[in-house]
Amino acid sequence: MIARNLKSGKFSDGLINYAFEGRELEHKDKGAEVVRYSDDLLVPFSAQDKEGILELKQQFNERTSKYLLENPENKNNLIGHQILSFTKEDSEKLKDDGMNKMLDDYIKLAGLEKTKFVAIKHKDTNNPHFHIIYHKVQNNFKKENDWKLNNKTVERGVALALKNRLTLVKNQKEVALTKGVLEIRSKDDDIKKLRNDSEILKSAKNFHHLNKLLESNRITPEFLKDDRVKIDKKIYRPEDLHAVFFLNRNEKSGEKELMKGKEQIASGEKEFRQGKSKKGQEASDLNLKRESKNIVSTLMGSDENQATSKLDKNQAFNIVTVNSNDKELTDRYGMKRRRRGRNYLLKNKGSKQQSQSKNLEL
C-alpha cells in the first residue's frame, strides 16, 4: 500500500468534482463510492447525485469562507487531498473489508476525525484506491499543522503496510527505518507482543546488542535470503526488530526520566521538611508575640470587653499595641515592630507621611 499527499486547494469544488467525475475533459466513470465520512457531513448517494455533490461542496466551502473572513491574510490551501493506493496483490489479500479497515486506521493516525473529511473509493484501475478529501481547518477552528506533511503521509502508509504484512514497494524499505515509522510501529500491539514473547528481545537495544545477548545464551541467528532473521526457531522481519529496539530504547529513557523525577520529589520532600521545621520556629515566635499582646493589654488596664475587641482587631492586622508610657515594654516590643514597619514601607516605596502615620499607630 502507498499513501501520498496530493495537491490541495483553498476551496473544495475542483477536488470533489474530480473524486466523483474524473478530469473535466474525460468525465470517465471511476466507480466512485463514498465509504467513510465525518459525522457532521451530508454526502451524496452516488456519483449521479448532483444535488448531493453540490451540497457536499458547500459544506466544505462554508468553513473555508468563515476561516478566511477571520484570517484574511491566509495564503495557504485549506482543503487537503490524500490517497491510499493498493497493489493488485494487496487488494486480493485484504478484500474490501481489509482495505476499509486500513482506511479506518489511517484516518485515526492522521487525526482526520478532528475535522470534516470524506473518503471516496475508485475502482477504475487494477489498483483500488481511496481519495481522502478533508478540511485543514479543524473542528476547533485551528488550522492543521502540515509541517512535513508529505513525509508524514508516506510514513503512515508504510507503518500500516508493515502492520498488515503487505509487500513494501519502491523505497518503502528505507522509509520503514525512519523515526516516524518506528514511532508508529512501536505503539502497535503486534510489536509489543513480539517483544514480550522473548526475554532476549525485551532487553535488546539494537542488532549489535541483540548479537551479544544471543552469544551469551549460546544462540546463533540465521539470516535468510529475504533479509529475515531466524532466531531460536522463530523468523523475524528486520523492520519489526527495529521497531522492538525503538520501543526498548524509549522505555529505558522513560525509566531514567522516572528515576530523575523520583529524585526530584525526594529532594523536594527534604526541603519541605526543613522548611516545615523553620516554619515551626516561626510559629513559636508568633505565639510569643500573641502572649505579649495579652500582657500589654492587661497592663493598660482597659475594660475587658473593649480590650478583647481591640485585641481581635489588632491580631487580624498583626499589629502589636503597647503603652507608650512604659519605656521597657516600648523598647522590647514597640521598637522592633516600628523597625519592621519602616523597612516594609521603604521596600514598597511608601511616602513619608504613610511612614509617620504607621509609627503613630505602632
C-alpha positions as CSV (number, residue, x, y, z in Angstrom):
1,M,0.0,0.0,0.0
2,I,1.2,3.5,-0.8
3,A,-0.1,6.7,0.9
4,R,0.6,10.1,-0.7
5,N,-0.2,13.7,0.0
6,L,-1.5,15.3,-3.2
7,K,-2.0,18.9,-4.4
8,S,-4.7,20.7,-2.3
9,G,-6.8,23.9,-2.8
10,K,-8.5,26.7,-0.9
11,F,-11.9,25.6,-2.0
12,S,-13.2,22.0,-2.4
13,D,-15.1,22.3,-5.8
14,G,-12.3,21.0,-8.1
15,L,-11.2,18.2,-5.8
16,I,-14.8,16.9,-5.2
17,N,-15.6,17.1,-8.9
18,Y,-12.5,15.0,-9.7
19,A,-13.3,12.5,-7.0
20,F,-16.8,11.8,-8.5
21,E,-16.4,12.6,-12.2
22,G,-12.7,12.4,-13.0
23,R,-10.9,15.0,-15.0
24,E,-13.0,17.7,-16.6
25,L,-12.2,16.7,-20.2
26,E,-12.5,13.0,-19.6
27,H,-15.5,12.6,-17.3
28,K,-14.5,9.0,-17.0
29,D,-16.7,6.7,-14.8
30,K,-14.4,5.9,-11.9
31,G,-16.9,3.9,-10.0
32,A,-16.8,6.4,-7.2
33,E,-18.2,5.3,-3.9
34,V,-18.3,7.1,-0.6
35,V,-17.0,4.7,2.1
36,R,-16.2,6.9,5.0
37,Y,-17.0,10.5,6.1
38,S,-17.2,12.7,9.2
39,D,-20.4,12.7,11.3
40,D,-21.1,16.4,10.5
41,L,-21.3,15.9,6.7
42,L,-24.2,15.1,4.4
43,V,-22.8,13.0,1.5
44,P,-24.3,12.2,-2.0
45,F,-25.9,8.8,-2.6
46,S,-23.7,8.2,-5.7
47,A,-21.7,9.9,-8.4
48,Q,-25.1,10.7,-10.2
49,D,-26.5,12.6,-7.2
50,K,-25.6,16.1,-8.5
51,E,-27.6,17.8,-5.8
52,G,-25.8,15.9,-3.1
53,I,-22.4,16.6,-4.6
54,L,-23.2,20.3,-4.7
55,E,-24.3,20.3,-1.0
56,L,-21.0,18.5,-0.1
57,K,-19.0,21.3,-1.7
58,Q,-21.0,23.9,0.1
59,Q,-20.3,22.3,3.5
60,F,-16.6,22.4,2.9
61,N,-16.7,25.9,1.5
62,E,-18.7,27.4,4.4
63,R,-15.8,26.6,6.7
64,T,-13.3,27.9,4.3
65,S,-15.2,31.2,3.9
66,K,-15.6,31.6,7.6
67,Y,-11.9,31.0,8.2
68,L,-10.8,33.5,5.5
69,L,-13.2,36.1,7.0
70,E,-11.3,35.9,10.3
71,N,-7.9,35.3,8.7
72,P,-7.9,37.4,5.5
73,E,-4.0,37.3,5.4
74,N,-4.1,33.5,4.9
75,K,-2.4,32.4,1.7
76,N,-2.3,28.6,2.3
77,N,-4.5,26.0,0.8
78,L,-7.2,24.8,3.2
79,I,-8.5,21.7,1.6
80,G,-6.3,18.6,2.0
81,H,-6.2,15.7,-0.5
82,Q,-4.5,12.4,0.2
83,I,-4.6,9.0,-1.5
84,L,-4.3,5.4,-0.3
85,S,-3.4,3.0,-3.2
86,F,-3.2,-0.8,-3.1
87,T,-1.4,-3.2,-5.4
88,K,-3.4,-5.9,-7.1
89,E,-1.8,-8.4,-4.7
90,D,-2.7,-6.3,-1.7
91,S,-6.3,-6.0,-2.7
92,E,-6.7,-9.7,-3.3
93,K,-5.2,-10.4,0.1
94,L,-7.2,-7.8,2.0
95,K,-10.5,-7.9,0.2
96,D,-12.9,-4.9,0.7
97,D,-13.2,-5.4,4.4
98,G,-9.4,-5.4,4.9
99,M,-8.9,-2.3,2.8
100,N,-11.7,-0.5,4.7
101,K,-10.1,-1.4,8.0
102,M,-6.7,0.0,6.8
103,L,-8.6,3.2,5.8
104,D,-10.0,3.5,9.3
105,D,-6.6,3.0,10.8
106,Y,-5.2,5.7,8.5
107,I,-7.9,8.2,9.4
108,K,-7.1,7.6,13.1
109,L,-3.4,8.0,12.6
110,A,-3.8,11.2,10.6
111,G,-6.3,12.6,13.1
112,L,-8.9,13.3,10.5
113,E,-11.8,12.6,12.9
114,K,-11.0,16.1,14.2
115,T,-12.3,17.8,11.1
116,K,-14.6,17.4,8.0
117,F,-13.5,14.6,5.7
118,V,-14.9,12.3,3.1
119,A,-13.2,9.1,1.7
120,I,-14.1,8.1,-1.9
121,K,-13.1,4.8,-3.4
122,H,-12.2,4.4,-7.1
123,K,-12.4,1.0,-8.8
124,D,-11.5,2.1,-12.4
125,T,-7.9,0.6,-12.3
126,N,-6.1,-2.5,-11.3
127,N,-5.0,-0.7,-8.1
128,P,-8.1,0.1,-6.0
129,H,-7.5,3.4,-4.1
130,F,-9.2,5.9,-1.8
131,H,-9.2,9.6,-2.3
132,I,-9.5,11.4,1.1
133,I,-10.6,15.0,0.9
134,Y,-10.5,16.9,4.2
135,H,-10.6,20.4,5.7
136,K,-7.3,21.6,7.2
137,V,-9.2,23.9,9.5
138,Q,-10.3,21.5,12.3
139,N,-13.5,21.5,14.3
140,N,-11.9,23.7,17.0
141,F,-11.2,26.2,14.2
142,K,-7.4,25.8,14.4
143,K,-5.6,25.0,11.2
144,E,-3.8,21.7,10.9
145,N,0.0,21.8,11.4
146,D,1.0,20.5,8.0
147,W,4.8,20.7,8.5
148,K,6.5,17.8,6.7
149,L,3.0,16.6,5.7
150,N,4.3,14.7,2.6
151,N,6.8,12.7,4.7
152,K,4.2,12.0,7.5
153,T,1.7,10.7,4.9
154,V,4.2,8.3,3.4
155,E,5.3,7.1,6.9
156,R,1.8,6.3,7.9
157,G,1.3,4.3,4.8
158,V,4.5,2.3,5.4
159,A,3.6,1.7,9.0
160,L,0.2,0.3,8.1
161,A,1.7,-1.8,5.3
162,L,4.1,-3.4,7.8
163,K,1.3,-3.9,10.4
164,N,-0.8,-5.7,7.8
165,R,2.2,-7.6,6.4
166,L,1.9,-6.2,2.9
167,T,4.7,-6.1,0.4
168,L,6.9,-3.0,0.6
169,V,7.4,-1.4,-2.8
170,K,9.9,1.1,-4.3
171,N,11.8,2.9,-1.4
172,Q,9.5,1.8,1.3
173,K,12.1,-0.4,2.9
174,E,14.3,2.6,3.6
175,V,11.3,4.6,4.9
176,A,10.5,1.7,7.2
177,L,13.6,2.5,9.3
178,T,12.8,6.2,9.8
179,K,11.9,7.6,13.2
180,G,8.4,8.4,12.1
181,V,7.6,4.8,11.1
182,L,9.3,3.3,14.1
183,E,7.4,5.6,16.5
184,I,4.1,4.5,14.9
185,R,5.0,0.8,14.9
186,S,6.3,0.7,18.5
187,K,2.8,1.5,19.6
188,D,1.2,-1.3,17.7
189,D,0.0,-4.4,19.6
190,D,1.8,-6.8,17.2
191,I,5.2,-5.3,18.1
192,K,4.5,-5.3,21.8
193,K,3.5,-9.0,21.6
194,L,6.6,-9.8,19.5
195,R,8.8,-8.2,22.2
196,N,7.1,-9.7,25.2
197,D,7.2,-13.2,23.8
198,S,11.0,-13.3,24.0
199,E,13.1,-12.5,27.1
200,I,16.1,-11.6,24.9
201,L,14.0,-9.2,22.7
202,K,12.8,-7.5,25.9
203,S,16.3,-6.2,26.5
204,A,17.9,-5.7,23.1
205,K,18.5,-2.1,22.1
206,N,19.9,-2.7,18.6
207,F,21.3,-5.5,16.4
208,H,24.7,-5.3,17.9
209,H,23.3,-5.6,21.4
210,L,21.0,-8.5,20.2
211,N,24.0,-10.4,18.9
212,K,25.7,-10.0,22.3
213,L,22.7,-11.3,24.1
214,L,22.4,-14.3,21.7
215,E,26.0,-15.1,22.2
216,S,25.7,-15.1,26.0
217,N,22.7,-17.5,25.6
218,R,24.6,-19.7,23.0
219,I,22.0,-19.0,20.3
220,T,23.2,-18.5,16.7
221,P,20.9,-16.4,14.4
222,E,20.3,-17.5,10.9
223,F,19.9,-14.8,8.1
224,L,17.6,-15.8,5.4
225,K,17.7,-14.7,1.7
226,D,14.8,-12.3,2.0
227,D,16.6,-10.4,4.9
228,R,14.5,-12.1,7.5
229,V,16.2,-13.4,10.6
230,K,15.7,-16.8,12.2
231,I,16.3,-16.8,16.0
232,D,15.6,-19.8,18.1
233,K,13.1,-21.4,15.6
234,K,11.3,-18.1,15.1
235,I,11.5,-15.9,12.0
236,Y,11.5,-12.1,12.3
237,R,11.4,-9.3,9.8
238,P,14.3,-6.7,10.3
239,E,11.7,-3.8,10.2
240,D,9.8,-5.4,13.1
241,L,13.0,-5.9,15.1
242,H,14.0,-2.3,14.6
243,A,10.6,-1.3,16.0
244,V,11.2,-3.6,19.0
245,F,14.6,-1.9,19.6
246,F,13.0,1.5,19.3
247,L,10.4,0.5,21.9
248,N,13.0,-0.8,24.3
249,R,15.1,2.4,24.0
250,N,12.1,4.6,24.7
251,E,11.2,2.6,27.7
252,K,14.7,2.8,29.1
253,S,14.7,6.5,28.5
254,G,11.3,6.8,30.2
255,E,12.7,4.8,33.2
256,K,15.6,7.2,33.5
257,E,13.2,10.2,33.4
258,L,11.0,8.5,36.1
259,M,14.1,7.9,38.4
260,K,15.1,11.6,37.8
261,G,11.5,12.6,38.8
262,K,11.6,10.5,41.9
263,E,14.9,12.0,42.9
264,Q,13.5,15.5,42.4
265,I,10.4,14.5,44.5
266,A,12.7,13.1,47.3
267,S,14.7,16.3,47.2
268,G,11.6,18.4,47.4
269,E,10.3,16.4,50.4
270,K,13.6,17.0,52.2
271,E,13.4,20.7,51.5
272,F,9.8,20.7,52.7
273,R,10.7,19.0,56.0
274,Q,13.5,21.6,56.5
275,G,11.1,24.4,55.7
276,K,8.5,22.9,58.0
277,S,10.9,22.9,61.0
278,K,11.7,26.5,60.1
279,K,8.0,27.3,60.0
280,G,7.6,25.6,63.4
281,Q,10.1,28.1,64.8
282,E,8.3,31.0,63.2
283,A,5.0,29.7,64.7
284,S,6.7,29.6,68.1
285,D,7.8,33.2,67.6
286,L,4.2,34.1,66.6
287,N,2.8,32.6,69.8
288,L,5.3,34.6,71.8
289,K,4.1,37.8,70.1
290,R,0.4,36.9,70.9
291,E,1.3,36.3,74.5
292,S,3.0,39.7,74.6
293,K,-0.2,41.3,73.3
294,N,-2.2,39.8,76.2
295,I,0.4,41.1,78.7
296,V,0.4,44.6,77.2
297,S,-3.5,44.8,77.1
298,T,-3.6,43.7,80.8
299,L,-1.1,46.4,81.8
300,M,-3.1,49.0,80.0
301,G,-6.0,48.3,82.4
302,S,-8.7,48.7,79.8
303,D,-12.2,47.3,80.0
304,E,-12.2,43.5,79.5
305,N,-14.7,43.5,76.6
306,Q,-13.2,46.6,74.9
307,A,-9.7,45.1,75.3
308,T,-10.9,41.8,73.8
309,S,-12.4,43.5,70.7
310,K,-9.3,45.6,70.2
311,L,-7.1,42.6,70.6
312,D,-9.0,40.7,68.0
313,K,-8.9,43.6,65.5
314,N,-5.1,44.1,66.1
315,Q,-4.4,40.4,65.7
316,A,-6.1,40.4,62.3
317,F,-3.6,43.0,61.1
318,N,-0.7,41.6,63.1
319,I,-0.3,44.9,65.0
320,V,1.3,45.0,68.5
321,T,-0.4,47.6,70.8
322,V,1.9,48.9,73.6
323,N,1.7,51.6,76.3
324,S,3.9,54.4,75.2
325,N,4.5,55.4,78.8
326,D,6.2,52.1,79.7
327,K,9.7,52.6,78.3
328,E,10.8,48.9,78.9
329,L,7.8,47.5,77.0
330,T,8.2,50.0,74.2
331,D,11.8,49.1,73.8
332,R,11.0,45.4,74.0
333,Y,8.0,45.2,71.6
334,G,7.3,48.6,70.0
335,M,10.7,49.4,68.6
336,K,11.1,46.0,66.9
337,R,7.7,46.4,65.3
338,R,8.5,50.0,64.4
339,R,11.6,49.0,62.6
340,R,9.7,46.3,60.7
341,G,7.1,48.9,59.7
342,R,9.8,51.3,58.3
343,N,11.5,48.5,56.3
344,Y,8.2,47.4,54.9
345,L,7.3,50.9,53.8
346,L,10.7,51.6,52.3
347,K,10.5,48.3,50.4
348,N,7.2,49.2,49.0
349,K,8.2,52.8,48.3
350,G,5.7,54.3,50.6
351,S,5.5,58.1,51.3
352,K,7.0,59.7,54.4
353,Q,3.5,60.6,55.6
354,Q,2.5,56.9,55.5
355,S,5.6,56.0,57.4
356,Q,4.9,58.6,60.1
357,S,1.2,57.5,60.3
358,K,2.3,53.9,60.7
359,N,4.8,54.8,63.5
360,L,2.0,56.6,65.4
361,E,-0.3,53.6,65.1
362,L,2.5,51.4,66.5
